[in-house]
Amino acid sequence: MSVDRQWLIDALTDALETLSETVERLEDERLDAEEVMLDDLANVYAKLNFAVNTAETGPAAIDTTDHDQLIQWPECMPFDREEDIVQIS
């Protein structure tokens, strides 16, 4: 696997900023925690999925991949490696 390092940093930084904003909103007692979780936290997951799904292709993925595919749960997580499964068994 060849990862576009700077692209991954940028995508994860975006996810981190969104997570930070989500935590701030959860700390605001005036806001409904369930609504924040369902809306804001879902956005964090989408951004993390985007980071994984575009790690190899980098910015070109935006022009070549359907938006829903960019933010969906990755088909194969990069840390789901065969040697890890063997060691656990």
PyMOL Python script that loads the backbone (N, CA, C, O; Angstrom):
from pymol import cmd

cmd.read_pdbstr("""\
ATOM      1  N   MET A   1       0.844  -1.171   0.000  1.00  0.00           N
ATOM      2  CA  MET A   1       0.000   0.000   0.000  1.00  0.00           C
ATOM      3  C   MET A   1       0.890   1.235   0.000  1.00  0.00           C
ATOM      4  O   MET A   1       1.837   1.337   0.781  1.00  0.00           O
ATOM      5  N   SER A   2       0.576   2.152  -0.872  1.00  0.00           N
ATOM      6  CA  SER A   2       1.299   3.412  -0.941  1.00  0.00           C
ATOM      7  C   SER A   2       0.347   4.535  -0.543  1.00  0.00           C
ATOM      8  O   SER A   2      -0.634   4.803  -1.237  1.00  0.00           O
ATOM      9  N   VAL A   3       0.640   5.182   0.568  1.00  0.00           N
ATOM     10  CA  VAL A   3      -0.239   6.209   1.116  1.00  0.00           C
ATOM     11  C   VAL A   3       0.298   7.590   0.776  1.00  0.00           C
ATOM     12  O   VAL A   3       1.493   7.860   0.900  1.00  0.00           O
ATOM     13  N   ASP A   4      -0.614   8.460   0.343  1.00  0.00           N
ATOM     14  CA  ASP A   4      -0.282   9.862   0.120  1.00  0.00           C
ATOM     15  C   ASP A   4      -0.251  10.530   1.502  1.00  0.00           C
ATOM     16  O   ASP A   4      -1.286  10.941   2.027  1.00  0.00           O
ATOM     17  N   ARG A   5       0.931  10.630   2.070  1.00  0.00           N
ATOM     18  CA  ARG A   5       1.101  11.072   3.456  1.00  0.00           C
ATOM     19  C   ARG A   5       0.450  12.429   3.725  1.00  0.00           C
ATOM     20  O   ARG A   5      -0.326  12.568   4.671  1.00  0.00           O
ATOM     21  N   GLN A   6       0.762  13.427   2.899  1.00  0.00           N
ATOM     22  CA  GLN A   6       0.232  14.772   3.162  1.00  0.00           C
ATOM     23  C   GLN A   6      -1.281  14.796   3.041  1.00  0.00           C
ATOM     24  O   GLN A   6      -1.959  15.467   3.819  1.00  0.00           O
ATOM     25  N   TRP A   7      -1.814  14.068   2.069  1.00  0.00           N
ATOM     26  CA  TRP A   7      -3.269  14.006   1.906  1.00  0.00           C
ATOM     27  C   TRP A   7      -3.904  13.368   3.142  1.00  0.00           C
ATOM     28  O   TRP A   7      -4.921  13.854   3.636  1.00  0.00           O
ATOM     29  N   LEU A   8      -3.318  12.299   3.637  1.00  0.00           N
ATOM     30  CA  LEU A   8      -3.848  11.627   4.822  1.00  0.00           C
ATOM     31  C   LEU A   8      -3.780  12.553   6.038  1.00  0.00           C
ATOM     32  O   LEU A   8      -4.718  12.602   6.834  1.00  0.00           O
ATOM     33  N   ILE A   9      -2.694  13.275   6.182  1.00  0.00           N
ATOM     34  CA  ILE A   9      -2.575  14.247   7.280  1.00  0.00           C
ATOM     35  C   ILE A   9      -3.687  15.288   7.182  1.00  0.00           C
ATOM     36  O   ILE A   9      -4.342  15.603   8.175  1.00  0.00           O
ATOM     37  N   ASP A  10      -3.895  15.815   5.983  1.00  0.00           N
ATOM     38  CA  ASP A  10      -4.924  16.833   5.791  1.00  0.00           C
ATOM     39  C   ASP A  10      -6.321  16.288   6.080  1.00  0.00           C
ATOM     40  O   ASP A  10      -7.131  16.954   6.724  1.00  0.00           O
ATOM     41  N   ALA A  11      -6.597  15.081   5.604  1.00  0.00           N
ATOM     42  CA  ALA A  11      -7.918  14.484   5.816  1.00  0.00           C
ATOM     43  C   ALA A  11      -8.147  14.178   7.294  1.00  0.00           C
ATOM     44  O   ALA A  11      -9.243  14.400   7.809  1.00  0.00           O
ATOM     45  N   LEU A  12      -7.131  13.673   7.975  1.00  0.00           N
ATOM     46  CA  LEU A  12      -7.277  13.376   9.404  1.00  0.00           C
ATOM     47  C   LEU A  12      -7.359  14.651  10.236  1.00  0.00           C
ATOM     48  O   LEU A  12      -8.050  14.681  11.255  1.00  0.00           O
ATOM     49  N   THR A  13      -6.671  15.693   9.818  1.00  0.00           N
ATOM     50  CA  THR A  13      -6.772  16.976  10.512  1.00  0.00           C
ATOM     51  C   THR A  13      -8.190  17.516  10.408  1.00  0.00           C
ATOM     52  O   THR A  13      -8.726  18.058  11.376  1.00  0.00           O
ATOM     53  N   ASP A  14      -8.795  17.369   9.243  1.00  0.00           N
ATOM     54  CA  ASP A  14     -10.187  17.782   9.057  1.00  0.00           C
ATOM     55  C   ASP A  14     -11.109  16.992   9.986  1.00  0.00           C
ATOM     56  O   ASP A  14     -11.999  17.567  10.614  1.00  0.00           O
ATOM     57  N   ALA A  15     -10.900  15.687  10.075  1.00  0.00           N
ATOM     58  CA  ALA A  15     -11.700  14.844  10.974  1.00  0.00           C
ATOM     59  C   ALA A  15     -11.481  15.248  12.428  1.00  0.00           C
ATOM     60  O   ALA A  15     -12.430  15.289  13.211  1.00  0.00           O
ATOM     61  N   LEU A  16     -10.244  15.545  12.790  1.00  0.00           N
ATOM     62  CA  LEU A  16      -9.919  15.949  14.154  1.00  0.00           C
ATOM     63  C   LEU A  16     -10.613  17.260  14.525  1.00  0.00           C
ATOM     64  O   LEU A  16     -11.147  17.398  15.626  1.00  0.00           O
ATOM     65  N   GLU A  17     -10.602  18.212  13.607  1.00  0.00           N
ATOM     66  CA  GLU A  17     -11.275  19.489  13.854  1.00  0.00           C
ATOM     67  C   GLU A  17     -12.773  19.277  14.041  1.00  0.00           C
ATOM     68  O   GLU A  17     -13.387  19.906  14.902  1.00  0.00           O
ATOM     69  N   THR A  18     -13.354  18.406  13.251  1.00  0.00           N
ATOM     70  CA  THR A  18     -14.776  18.111  13.363  1.00  0.00           C
ATOM     71  C   THR A  18     -15.076  17.401  14.680  1.00  0.00           C
ATOM     72  O   THR A  18     -16.094  17.678  15.314  1.00  0.00           O
ATOM     73  N   LEU A  19     -14.204  16.493  15.093  1.00  0.00           N
ATOM     74  CA  LEU A  19     -14.380  15.820  16.379  1.00  0.00           C
ATOM     75  C   LEU A  19     -14.297  16.826  17.522  1.00  0.00           C
ATOM     76  O   LEU A  19     -15.090  16.764  18.461  1.00  0.00           O
ATOM     77  N   SER A  20     -13.358  17.736  17.451  1.00  0.00           N
ATOM     78  CA  SER A  20     -13.206  18.760  18.485  1.00  0.00           C
ATOM     79  C   SER A  20     -14.463  19.621  18.580  1.00  0.00           C
ATOM     80  O   SER A  20     -14.930  19.923  19.678  1.00  0.00           O
ATOM     81  N   GLU A  21     -15.005  20.013  17.440  1.00  0.00           N
ATOM     82  CA  GLU A  21     -16.244  20.797  17.419  1.00  0.00           C
ATOM     83  C   GLU A  21     -17.402  19.981  18.002  1.00  0.00           C
ATOM     84  O   GLU A  21     -18.267  20.532  18.683  1.00  0.00           O
ATOM     85  N   THR A  22     -17.421  18.686  17.739  1.00  0.00           N
ATOM     86  CA  THR A  22     -18.468  17.818  18.272  1.00  0.00           C
ATOM     87  C   THR A  22     -18.386  17.757  19.792  1.00  0.00           C
ATOM     88  O   THR A  22     -19.409  17.826  20.474  1.00  0.00           O
ATOM     89  N   VAL A  23     -17.192  17.629  20.316  1.00  0.00           N
ATOM     90  CA  VAL A  23     -17.009  17.601  21.774  1.00  0.00           C
ATOM     91  C   VAL A  23     -17.466  18.923  22.385  1.00  0.00           C
ATOM     92  O   VAL A  23     -18.139  18.935  23.415  1.00  0.00           O
ATOM     93  N   GLU A  24     -17.103  20.023  21.756  1.00  0.00           N
ATOM     94  CA  GLU A  24     -17.534  21.333  22.248  1.00  0.00           C
ATOM     95  C   GLU A  24     -19.056  21.425  22.274  1.00  0.00           C
ATOM     96  O   GLU A  24     -19.633  21.946  23.229  1.00  0.00           O
ATOM     97  N   ARG A  25     -19.703  20.923  21.232  1.00  0.00           N
ATOM     98  CA  ARG A  25     -21.172  20.960  21.188  1.00  0.00           C
ATOM     99  C   ARG A  25     -21.773  20.053  22.258  1.00  0.00           C
ATOM    100  O   ARG A  25     -22.808  20.384  22.837  1.00  0.00           O
ATOM    101  N   LEU A  26     -21.140  18.920  22.525  1.00  0.00           N
ATOM    102  CA  LEU A  26     -21.636  18.034  23.583  1.00  0.00           C
ATOM    103  C   LEU A  26     -21.497  18.672  24.961  1.00  0.00           C
ATOM    104  O   LEU A  26     -22.309  18.416  25.850  1.00  0.00           O
ATOM    105  N   GLU A  27     -20.488  19.485  25.138  1.00  0.00           N
ATOM    106  CA  GLU A  27     -20.279  20.165  26.412  1.00  0.00           C
ATOM    107  C   GLU A  27     -21.296  21.281  26.651  1.00  0.00           C
ATOM    108  O   GLU A  27     -21.461  21.741  27.781  1.00  0.00           O
ATOM    109  N   ASP A  28     -21.966  21.710  25.603  1.00  0.00           N
ATOM    110  CA  ASP A  28     -22.997  22.747  25.710  1.00  0.00           C
ATOM    111  C   ASP A  28     -24.296  22.100  26.180  1.00  0.00           C
ATOM    112  O   ASP A  28     -24.973  21.418  25.411  1.00  0.00           O
ATOM    113  N   GLU A  29     -24.632  22.316  27.434  1.00  0.00           N
ATOM    114  CA  GLU A  29     -25.796  21.681  28.048  1.00  0.00           C
ATOM    115  C   GLU A  29     -27.109  22.063  27.360  1.00  0.00           C
ATOM    116  O   GLU A  29     -28.108  21.360  27.508  1.00  0.00           O
ATOM    117  N   ARG A  30     -27.118  23.154  26.620  1.00  0.00           N
ATOM    118  CA  ARG A  30     -28.346  23.580  25.941  1.00  0.00           C
ATOM    119  C   ARG A  30     -28.681  22.703  24.742  1.00  0.00           C
ATOM    120  O   ARG A  30     -29.825  22.686  24.286  1.00  0.00           O
ATOM    121  N   LEU A  31     -27.690  21.973  24.229  1.00  0.00           N
ATOM    122  CA  LEU A  31     -27.898  21.143  23.047  1.00  0.00           C
ATOM    123  C   LEU A  31     -28.254  19.719  23.447  1.00  0.00           C
ATOM    124  O   LEU A  31     -27.779  19.214  24.465  1.00  0.00           O
ATOM    125  N   ASP A  32     -29.077  19.086  22.655  1.00  0.00           N
ATOM    126  CA  ASP A  32     -29.484  17.708  22.901  1.00  0.00           C
ATOM    127  C   ASP A  32     -28.341  16.766  22.522  1.00  0.00           C
ATOM    128  O   ASP A  32     -27.900  16.747  21.373  1.00  0.00           O
ATOM    129  N   ALA A  33     -27.868  15.991  23.487  1.00  0.00           N
ATOM    130  CA  ALA A  33     -26.721  15.108  23.267  1.00  0.00           C
ATOM    131  C   ALA A  33     -26.995  14.080  22.181  1.00  0.00           C
ATOM    132  O   ALA A  33     -26.110  13.772  21.383  1.00  0.00           O
ATOM    133  N   GLU A  34     -28.206  13.546  22.139  1.00  0.00           N
ATOM    134  CA  GLU A  34     -28.528  12.543  21.120  1.00  0.00           C
ATOM    135  C   GLU A  34     -28.490  13.148  19.722  1.00  0.00           C
ATOM    136  O   GLU A  34     -28.006  12.522  18.779  1.00  0.00           O
ATOM    137  N   GLU A  35     -28.998  14.357  19.597  1.00  0.00           N
ATOM    138  CA  GLU A  35     -28.977  15.028  18.293  1.00  0.00           C
ATOM    139  C   GLU A  35     -27.540  15.303  17.847  1.00  0.00           C
ATOM    140  O   GLU A  35     -27.204  15.120  16.677  1.00  0.00           O
ATOM    141  N   VAL A  36     -26.697  15.742  18.778  1.00  0.00           N
ATOM    142  CA  VAL A  36     -25.290  15.987  18.454  1.00  0.00           C
ATOM    143  C   VAL A  36     -24.635  14.683  18.018  1.00  0.00           C
ATOM    144  O   VAL A  36     -23.892  14.654  17.036  1.00  0.00           O
ATOM    145  N   MET A  37     -24.909  13.605  18.746  1.00  0.00           N
ATOM    146  CA  MET A  37     -24.315  12.315  18.399  1.00  0.00           C
ATOM    147  C   MET A  37     -24.747  11.877  17.005  1.00  0.00           C
ATOM    148  O   MET A  37     -23.919  11.473  16.189  1.00  0.00           O
ATOM    149  N   LEU A  38     -26.049  11.960  16.738  1.00  0.00           N
ATOM    150  CA  LEU A  38     -26.560  11.469  15.456  1.00  0.00           C
ATOM    151  C   LEU A  38     -26.098  12.317  14.274  1.00  0.00           C
ATOM    152  O   LEU A  38     -25.847  11.789  13.191  1.00  0.00           O
ATOM    153  N   ASP A  39     -25.986  13.608  14.477  1.00  0.00           N
ATOM    154  CA  ASP A  39     -25.595  14.489  13.372  1.00  0.00           C
ATOM    155  C   ASP A  39     -24.087  14.705  13.304  1.00  0.00           C
ATOM    156  O   ASP A  39     -23.447  14.381  12.304  1.00  0.00           O
ATOM    157  N   ASP A  40     -23.534  15.249  14.366  1.00  0.00           N
ATOM    158  CA  ASP A  40     -22.129  15.649  14.357  1.00  0.00           C
ATOM    159  C   ASP A  40     -21.182  14.452  14.364  1.00  0.00           C
ATOM    160  O   ASP A  40     -20.202  14.427  13.619  1.00  0.00           O
ATOM    161  N   LEU A  41     -21.474  13.468  15.199  1.00  0.00           N
ATOM    162  CA  LEU A  41     -20.578  12.310  15.284  1.00  0.00           C
ATOM    163  C   LEU A  41     -20.619  11.489  13.996  1.00  0.00           C
ATOM    164  O   LEU A  41     -19.612  10.905  13.594  1.00  0.00           O
ATOM    165  N   ALA A  42     -21.779  11.446  13.355  1.00  0.00           N
ATOM    166  CA  ALA A  42     -21.869  10.766  12.056  1.00  0.00           C
ATOM    167  C   ALA A  42     -20.946  11.449  11.045  1.00  0.00           C
ATOM    168  O   ALA A  42     -20.344  10.790  10.197  1.00  0.00           O
ATOM    169  N   ASN A  43     -20.843  12.754  11.144  1.00  0.00           N
ATOM    170  CA  ASN A  43     -19.962  13.506  10.251  1.00  0.00           C
ATOM    171  C   ASN A  43     -18.493  13.175  10.525  1.00  0.00           C
ATOM    172  O   ASN A  43     -17.691  13.097   9.595  1.00  0.00           O
ATOM    173  N   VAL A  44     -18.141  12.981  11.793  1.00  0.00           N
ATOM    174  CA  VAL A  44     -16.770  12.588  12.144  1.00  0.00           C
ATOM    175  C   VAL A  44     -16.442  11.246  11.498  1.00  0.00           C
ATOM    176  O   VAL A  44     -15.382  11.090  10.891  1.00  0.00           O
ATOM    177  N   TYR A  45     -17.356  10.269  11.628  1.00  0.00           N
ATOM    178  CA  TYR A  45     -17.127   8.958  11.017  1.00  0.00           C
ATOM    179  C   TYR A  45     -16.974   9.075   9.509  1.00  0.00           C
ATOM    180  O   TYR A  45     -16.113   8.420   8.921  1.00  0.00           O
ATOM    181  N   ALA A  46     -17.793   9.895   8.884  1.00  0.00           N
ATOM    182  CA  ALA A  46     -17.695  10.072   7.433  1.00  0.00           C
ATOM    183  C   ALA A  46     -16.319  10.624   7.050  1.00  0.00           C
ATOM    184  O   ALA A  46     -15.733  10.203   6.052  1.00  0.00           O
ATOM    185  N   LYS A  47     -15.816  11.556   7.836  1.00  0.00           N
ATOM    186  CA  LYS A  47     -14.501  12.142   7.536  1.00  0.00           C
ATOM    187  C   LYS A  47     -13.368  11.140   7.769  1.00  0.00           C
ATOM    188  O   LYS A  47     -12.388  11.128   7.024  1.00  0.00           O
ATOM    189  N   LEU A  48     -13.501  10.304   8.799  1.00  0.00           N
ATOM    190  CA  LEU A  48     -12.501   9.260   9.022  1.00  0.00           C
ATOM    191  C   LEU A  48     -12.540   8.237   7.885  1.00  0.00           C
ATOM    192  O   LEU A  48     -11.495   7.810   7.394  1.00  0.00           O
ATOM    193  N   ASN A  49     -13.741   7.845   7.468  1.00  0.00           N
ATOM    194  CA  ASN A  49     -13.879   6.921   6.343  1.00  0.00           C
ATOM    195  C   ASN A  49     -13.272   7.531   5.087  1.00  0.00           C
ATOM    196  O   ASN A  49     -12.588   6.844   4.328  1.00  0.00           O
ATOM    197  N   PHE A  50     -13.519   8.818   4.867  1.00  0.00           N
ATOM    198  CA  PHE A  50     -12.957   9.528   3.725  1.00  0.00           C
ATOM    199  C   PHE A  50     -11.433   9.453   3.755  1.00  0.00           C
ATOM    200  O   PHE A  50     -10.800   9.213   2.727  1.00  0.00           O
ATOM    201  N   ALA A  51     -10.850   9.655   4.922  1.00  0.00           N
ATOM    202  CA  ALA A  51      -9.386   9.611   5.050  1.00  0.00           C
ATOM    203  C   ALA A  51      -8.851   8.242   4.643  1.00  0.00           C
ATOM    204  O   ALA A  51      -7.869   8.150   3.907  1.00  0.00           O
ATOM    205  N   VAL A  52      -9.496   7.182   5.120  1.00  0.00           N
ATOM    206  CA  VAL A  52      -9.044   5.825   4.787  1.00  0.00           C
ATOM    207  C   VAL A  52      -9.288   5.524   3.305  1.00  0.00           C
ATOM    208  O   VAL A  52      -8.413   4.992   2.621  1.00  0.00           O
ATOM    209  N   ASN A  53     -10.480   5.866   2.819  1.00  0.00           N
ATOM    210  CA  ASN A  53     -10.848   5.528   1.444  1.00  0.00           C
ATOM    211  C   ASN A  53     -10.039   6.278   0.394  1.00  0.00           C
ATOM    212  O   ASN A  53      -9.959   5.835  -0.752  1.00  0.00           O
ATOM    213  N   THR A  54      -9.440   7.401   0.763  1.00  0.00           N
ATOM    214  CA  THR A  54      -8.677   8.194  -0.206  1.00  0.00           C
ATOM    215  C   THR A  54      -7.176   8.207   0.092  1.00  0.00           C
ATOM    216  O   THR A  54      -6.419   8.914  -0.574  1.00  0.00           O
ATOM    217  N   ALA A  55      -6.750   7.443   1.072  1.00  0.00           N
ATOM    218  CA  ALA A  55      -5.347   7.484   1.497  1.00  0.00           C
ATOM    219  C   ALA A  55      -4.375   7.164   0.368  1.00  0.00           C
ATOM    220  O   ALA A  55      -3.307   7.769   0.277  1.00  0.00           O
ATOM    221  N   GLU A  56      -4.737   6.227  -0.480  1.00  0.00           N
ATOM    222  CA  GLU A  56      -3.840   5.850  -1.575  1.00  0.00           C
ATOM    223  C   GLU A  56      -3.984   6.753  -2.793  1.00  0.00           C
ATOM    224  O   GLU A  56      -2.986   7.114  -3.416  1.00  0.00           O
ATOM    225  N   THR A  57      -5.200   7.118  -3.133  1.00  0.00           N
ATOM    226  CA  THR A  57      -5.433   7.898  -4.354  1.00  0.00           C
ATOM    227  C   THR A  57      -5.235   9.390  -4.150  1.00  0.00           C
ATOM    228  O   THR A  57      -4.995  10.118  -5.113  1.00  0.00           O
ATOM    229  N   GLY A  58      -5.332   9.855  -2.912  1.00  0.00           N
ATOM    230  CA  GLY A  58      -5.145  11.272  -2.629  1.00  0.00           C
ATOM    231  C   GLY A  58      -6.252  12.117  -3.220  1.00  0.00           C
ATOM    232  O   GLY A  58      -7.378  11.644  -3.369  1.00  0.00           O
ATOM    233  N   PRO A  59      -5.952  13.361  -3.558  1.00  0.00           N
ATOM    234  CA  PRO A  59      -6.975  14.283  -4.025  1.00  0.00           C
ATOM    235  C   PRO A  59      -7.672  13.840  -5.311  1.00  0.00           C
ATOM    236  O   PRO A  59      -8.788  14.280  -5.587  1.00  0.00           O
ATOM    237  N   ALA A  60      -7.042  12.991  -6.088  1.00  0.00           N
ATOM    238  CA  ALA A  60      -7.661  12.514  -7.333  1.00  0.00           C
ATOM    239  C   ALA A  60      -8.959  11.757  -7.057  1.00  0.00           C
ATOM    240  O   ALA A  60      -9.831  11.683  -7.922  1.00  0.00           O
ATOM    241  N   ALA A  61      -9.088  11.204  -5.869  1.00  0.00           N
ATOM    242  CA  ALA A  61     -10.289  10.442  -5.516  1.00  0.00           C
ATOM    243  C   ALA A  61     -11.544  11.302  -5.598  1.00  0.00           C
ATOM    244  O   ALA A  61     -12.620  10.799  -5.920  1.00  0.00           O
ATOM    245  N   ILE A  62     -11.416  12.575  -5.314  1.00  0.00           N
ATOM    246  CA  ILE A  62     -12.575  13.473  -5.337  1.00  0.00           C
ATOM    247  C   ILE A  62     -13.190  13.521  -6.724  1.00  0.00           C
ATOM    248  O   ILE A  62     -14.411  13.602  -6.859  1.00  0.00           O
ATOM    249  N   ASP A  63     -12.359  13.472  -7.756  1.00  0.00           N
ATOM    250  CA  ASP A  63     -12.852  13.552  -9.135  1.00  0.00           C
ATOM    251  C   ASP A  63     -13.170  12.194  -9.741  1.00  0.00           C
ATOM    252  O   ASP A  63     -13.856  12.122 -10.760  1.00  0.00           O
ATOM    253  N   THR A  64     -12.690  11.125  -9.138  1.00  0.00           N
ATOM    254  CA  THR A  64     -12.840   9.809  -9.765  1.00  0.00           C
ATOM    255  C   THR A  64     -13.737   8.846  -8.995  1.00  0.00           C
ATOM    256  O   THR A  64     -14.040   7.758  -9.485  1.00  0.00           O
ATOM    257  N   THR A  65     -14.162   9.233  -7.801  1.00  0.00           N
ATOM    258  CA  THR A  65     -14.930   8.314  -6.960  1.00  0.00           C
ATOM    259  C   THR A  65     -16.240   8.961  -6.541  1.00  0.00           C
ATOM    260  O   THR A  65     -16.284  10.148  -6.219  1.00  0.00           O
ATOM    261  N   ASP A  66     -17.310   8.168  -6.547  1.00  0.00           N
ATOM    262  CA  ASP A  66     -18.619   8.626  -6.118  1.00  0.00           C
ATOM    263  C   ASP A  66     -18.562   9.094  -4.661  1.00  0.00           C
ATOM    264  O   ASP A  66     -17.889   8.480  -3.833  1.00  0.00           O
ATOM    265  N   HIS A  67     -19.262  10.171  -4.357  1.00  0.00           N
ATOM    266  CA  HIS A  67     -19.245  10.743  -3.010  1.00  0.00           C
ATOM    267  C   HIS A  67     -19.627   9.714  -1.945  1.00  0.00           C
ATOM    268  O   HIS A  67     -18.989   9.642  -0.895  1.00  0.00           O
ATOM    269  N   ASP A  68     -20.653   8.929  -2.207  1.00  0.00           N
ATOM    270  CA  ASP A  68     -21.080   7.925  -1.224  1.00  0.00           C
ATOM    271  C   ASP A  68     -19.982   6.901  -0.959  1.00  0.00           C
ATOM    272  O   ASP A  68     -19.826   6.440   0.172  1.00  0.00           O
ATOM    273  N   GLN A  69     -19.228   6.544  -1.981  1.00  0.00           N
ATOM    274  CA  GLN A  69     -18.121   5.603  -1.804  1.00  0.00           C
ATOM    275  C   GLN A  69     -16.985   6.232  -1.004  1.00  0.00           C
ATOM    276  O   GLN A  69     -16.286   5.543  -0.261  1.00  0.00           O
ATOM    277  N   LEU A  70     -16.807   7.522  -1.156  1.00  0.00           N
ATOM    278  CA  LEU A  70     -15.740   8.211  -0.433  1.00  0.00           C
ATOM    279  C   LEU A  70     -15.963   8.184   1.076  1.00  0.00           C
ATOM    280  O   LEU A  70     -15.005   8.096   1.844  1.00  0.00           O
ATOM    281  N   ILE A  71     -17.229   8.259   1.508  1.00  0.00           N
ATOM    282  CA  ILE A  71     -17.505   8.378   2.936  1.00  0.00           C
ATOM    283  C   ILE A  71     -18.064   7.101   3.566  1.00  0.00           C
ATOM    284  O   ILE A  71     -18.331   7.074   4.767  1.00  0.00           O
ATOM    285  N   GLN A  72     -18.245   6.049   2.774  1.00  0.00           N
ATOM    286  CA  GLN A  72     -18.780   4.804   3.337  1.00  0.00           C
ATOM    287  C   GLN A  72     -17.720   4.079   4.151  1.00  0.00           C
ATOM    288  O   GLN A  72     -16.524   4.338   4.015  1.00  0.00           O
ATOM    289  N   TRP A  73     -18.181   3.160   5.005  1.00  0.00           N
ATOM    290  CA  TRP A  73     -17.258   2.340   5.789  1.00  0.00           C
ATOM    291  C   TRP A  73     -16.331   1.628   4.817  1.00  0.00           C
ATOM    292  O   TRP A  73     -16.815   0.998   3.877  1.00  0.00           O
ATOM    293  N   PRO A  74     -15.024   1.703   5.003  1.00  0.00           N
ATOM    294  CA  PRO A  74     -14.080   1.086   4.067  1.00  0.00           C
ATOM    295  C   PRO A  74     -14.309  -0.426   3.929  1.00  0.00           C
ATOM    296  O   PRO A  74     -14.566  -1.124   4.909  1.00  0.00           O
ATOM    297  N   GLU A  75     -14.208  -0.902   2.698  1.00  0.00           N
ATOM    298  CA  GLU A  75     -14.357  -2.342   2.445  1.00  0.00           C
ATOM    299  C   GLU A  75     -13.311  -3.134   3.209  1.00  0.00           C
ATOM    300  O   GLU A  75     -13.595  -4.207   3.743  1.00  0.00           O
ATOM    301  N   CYS A  76     -12.120  -2.605   3.256  1.00  0.00           N
ATOM    302  CA  CYS A  76     -11.027  -3.286   3.949  1.00  0.00           C
ATOM    303  C   CYS A  76     -10.245  -2.226   4.719  1.00  0.00           C
ATOM    304  O   CYS A  76      -9.676  -1.304   4.134  1.00  0.00           O
ATOM    305  N   MET A  77     -10.230  -2.374   6.020  1.00  0.00           N
ATOM    306  CA  MET A  77      -9.474  -1.420   6.818  1.00  0.00           C
ATOM    307  C   MET A  77      -7.984  -1.728   6.652  1.00  0.00           C
ATOM    308  O   MET A  77      -7.600  -2.896   6.609  1.00  0.00           O
ATOM    309  N   PRO A  78      -7.150  -0.709   6.561  1.00  0.00           N
ATOM    310  CA  PRO A  78      -5.724  -0.943   6.322  1.00  0.00           C
ATOM    311  C   PRO A  78      -5.043  -1.695   7.452  1.00  0.00           C
ATOM    312  O   PRO A  78      -3.988  -2.296   7.250  1.00  0.00           O
ATOM    313  N   PHE A  79      -5.627  -1.670   8.626  1.00  0.00           N
ATOM    314  CA  PHE A  79      -5.005  -2.370   9.747  1.00  0.00           C
ATOM    315  C   PHE A  79      -5.557  -3.775   9.921  1.00  0.00           C
ATOM    316  O   PHE A  79      -5.172  -4.464  10.866  1.00  0.00           O
ATOM    317  N   ASP A  80      -6.451  -4.225   9.038  1.00  0.00           N
ATOM    318  CA  ASP A  80      -6.929  -5.613   9.027  1.00  0.00           C
ATOM    319  C   ASP A  80      -5.984  -6.420   8.143  1.00  0.00           C
ATOM    320  O   ASP A  80      -6.280  -6.694   6.980  1.00  0.00           O
ATOM    321  N   ARG A  81      -4.854  -6.790   8.710  1.00  0.00           N
ATOM    322  CA  ARG A  81      -3.848  -7.499   7.930  1.00  0.00           C
ATOM    323  C   ARG A  81      -3.809  -8.962   8.331  1.00  0.00           C
ATOM    324  O   ARG A  81      -4.038  -9.309   9.490  1.00  0.00           O
ATOM    325  N   GLU A  82      -3.524  -9.797   7.382  1.00  0.00           N
ATOM    326  CA  GLU A  82      -3.504 -11.249   7.584  1.00  0.00           C
ATOM    327  C   GLU A  82      -2.562 -11.659   8.723  1.00  0.00           C
ATOM    328  O   GLU A  82      -2.910 -12.517   9.534  1.00  0.00           O
ATOM    329  N   GLU A  83      -1.371 -11.049   8.787  1.00  0.00           N
ATOM    330  CA  GLU A  83      -0.416 -11.443   9.830  1.00  0.00           C
ATOM    331  C   GLU A  83      -0.928 -11.095  11.223  1.00  0.00           C
ATOM    332  O   GLU A  83      -0.590 -11.776  12.192  1.00  0.00           O
ATOM    333  N   ASP A  84      -1.742 -10.037  11.338  1.00  0.00           N
ATOM    334  CA  ASP A  84      -2.329  -9.697  12.627  1.00  0.00           C
ATOM    335  C   ASP A  84      -3.342 -10.749  13.054  1.00  0.00           C
ATOM    336  O   ASP A  84      -3.420 -11.107  14.229  1.00  0.00           O
ATOM    337  N   ILE A  85      -4.112 -11.240  12.099  1.00  0.00           N
ATOM    338  CA  ILE A  85      -5.125 -12.256  12.396  1.00  0.00           C
ATOM    339  C   ILE A  85      -4.449 -13.546  12.846  1.00  0.00           C
ATOM    340  O   ILE A  85      -4.916 -14.196  13.781  1.00  0.00           O
ATOM    341  N   VAL A  86      -3.359 -13.922  12.193  1.00  0.00           N
ATOM    342  CA  VAL A  86      -2.634 -15.137  12.549  1.00  0.00           C
ATOM    343  C   VAL A  86      -2.068 -15.028  13.960  1.00  0.00           C
ATOM    344  O   VAL A  86      -2.115 -16.004  14.708  1.00  0.00           O
ATOM    345  N   GLN A  87      -1.535 -13.869  14.346  1.00  0.00           N
ATOM    346  CA  GLN A  87      -0.945 -13.689  15.665  1.00  0.00           C
ATOM    347  C   GLN A  87      -2.000 -13.769  16.760  1.00  0.00           C
ATOM    348  O   GLN A  87      -1.711 -14.248  17.857  1.00  0.00           O
ATOM    349  N   ILE A  88      -3.206 -13.314  16.487  1.00  0.00           N
ATOM    350  CA  ILE A  88      -4.280 -13.341  17.472  1.00  0.00           C
ATOM    351  C   ILE A  88      -4.784 -14.744  17.702  1.00  0.00           C
ATOM    352  O   ILE A  88      -5.188 -15.082  18.815  1.00  0.00           O
ATOM    353  N   SER A  89      -4.768 -15.575  16.665  1.00  0.00           N
ATOM    354  CA  SER A  89      -5.325 -16.921  16.751  1.00  0.00           C
ATOM    355  C   SER A  89      -4.581 -17.825  17.692  1.00  0.00           C
ATOM    356  O   SER A  89      -4.952 -18.988  17.854  1.00  0.00           O
TER     357      SER A  89
END
""", "prot")
cmd.dss("prot")
cmd.show_as("cartoon", "prot")
cmd.util.cbc("prot")
cmd.orient("prot")
